[in-house]
């Protein structure tokens, strides 16, 4: 029996238009907010009304390329980090008192907040060139930034004061410089309560992937002494690696989540961690008692376990993997928006839907899966796609299955 059809239907255009190239749109992990980077500004949209909620301005001297929401915060303060062409990352916080007057991102006649409610609280300096990508670890403790200077910096948020309020105290814990080209993207793996049978014994629970202009993806982990190192180099013919994306759902039998890589050659590959036979029991860590000079020989092996059908004719800039449906979406320089699905029996990936000219003649720089909060979601699926393009437009797409 063939799978039900999938349609990609224009749902809404976020207002107002940005009238300048927009780079990335990032949904908040739990709130109905979407942050979009463009020029020297981040516009935060409401996912309930598809309209502007607030703006972050005045923090950077050049265009903002990327942004990331901190996943958790003991004081519930909203915190957004921005990466800019001015070689810095900026920390922004939102006044939590404003949320008491009206639920953030929910309806109302006027959603826009005064800009002063966002405070530019700290600048993270160290990169020599533009900051291209940002990613938080699942706990929000670590922030990874990457740059044209070929380096990845890992920062730790040292929170918790005597009065219970959080401080903007960030410390550099690692500078990773093993890539031979600009580092285009970084992404921490999502954290699960299970599925850590492999990394929990040898390394810390956090795992970072990075893609570079040197045509490789590197996988990084923290050892039990708090030192970060590269445990695997993934090579495989996608050219410059523009996007990396972790599987968002837990896998059966506790296997580690898979990783997708997308690149300049218009292809997407699916990588899986090769499990070792006779793996150690709980508490039998290979790091224990091993001198630092010997730890460098400990490596992981990642294998290509799938290749998505080649549809794009130009670079794939972004790939999004749904944690709800398991569907995958890609966008790129050819303006295509494509959705793929993995066959549960054959494990082969198939194209399920495609939109040409998703942003007219413009390139589509980013795609993300996003929970729906709008009234029109009643009785339909709880997820949509959001694309961001060179036309300065942010579009929402309904993913209609089986109708």
C-alpha angles and dihedrals in degrees: 000000000000118000118259115271121262124215128192107211126182105251105176145327114234112240137263105031111237096223092211136073110292118207111188143358119206124188119216111251093243113356126080093253132119121193117205124190121216135147108334091327143084114209114201113208130197113241089204096059103016088232137115116286101176145326135237111211140153099042104097133046094211138032120306110236104182144003140195134194117227104244098220140015129182092217093043090237111156109241126187126181121205130199117209143190085241087078095250140102118222130210116216127185130193122219106253091205089072090064091064093063096052131357109263113260096357126124128289135127094272121029100174117107128203111269093233089070086075112070124200097219108169145009119217108210132185109090116106096210139025120317106237105181143011134197136177124214113244093261093047091237096114131046122194121203127183133194151186086259087079093247138115119209123200117204128191122214107223102202136171124073129193091263092053093249122125121248127211092241113144127173131194108237100171144009111200115198107166098112115099094210142035111307105234104182144008130193132178116218115249114257122240131184087232132028094069097108089117108038097031091069100046106026144010119291094255119090126185130197124197132190124204148185086249086079094247140106119216127202117212133192138177118240126218091270091058094254118138121219143164111261099176142016115209116205125172122133109277091121117220106013107234099167141028123183131181125217107260100205129074114253129227120265091021095282118163117263118263127246130224123206125194128186156166094289091065095248135120125207130193117219128197130193111246108234116221122232117246093018115191122272122246111298095017096112121181089213093061112107094354114132117237092247090060097045091074089073093061109100142163126229119221120190133200105248100168145014123205117228111271107247105141118087095197138030119322104225100180141018127192125195116199118229091200106046102014089234119143127217129194135188134178154141094320093062094243125143109200132181123200134188131200117232106236093215105038096028088223120139120233134188109249103173139005136187120194117209093013087175098024112251093342130104117255109227102185145015129188138173112239137184114247119239100164122110092246090068092075109118093006137085118302096229138070139174124248121200128191124200150183088258090071091245127129112204132193119210129199113223102210115192125195102000 
